[in-house]
Amino acid sequence: RRPPGRLPQRQLPPTTGDWEEDEDALPHLAFVEVLLTQCERNMWNFRSGDVLHLCLALSTLVRGGREELLPPGLLKRIERRLESLYFEFLPVQFVRLLEVLAHLPELEKACAGKVLDEVAYRMRDVTPRSAMSVLRTVRRVGGHARAHSAAAWRLAREDAGAALT
């Protein structure tokens, strides 16, 4: 008998899988592959936040040395979807996207200029810390005059000093 209000404890079967023996293997690899394939097929249903989270996931895979998992056309589809979603992104999402694109060089090469244009346009809504991140991105991609100027303007405002200390 069990005391009232307590559920019986279940014994879970021992897990099986190659990933336990190989610490470099990815758990649930088949699920990740199917998920990425579905992302590629359904990209046109994604909103700005969905694309950002997908890019975060892809950068995690790339940083973990799993570039081979990316479907061949996925980055190109993301690039095309971004072109139709720029108006939806919040300034903070643009800044985070720029940080993530550093790990996806093919996508960064295709999209960084347009993303920097949008960030420059919306710089008054960016925090000083985000402006610093934009400056790092501008330096990494080899320059972008409008974004550089807008970030410098943002950092020159009165509230920037207190926010960065």
Disulfide bonds with the S-S distance in Angstrom:
none
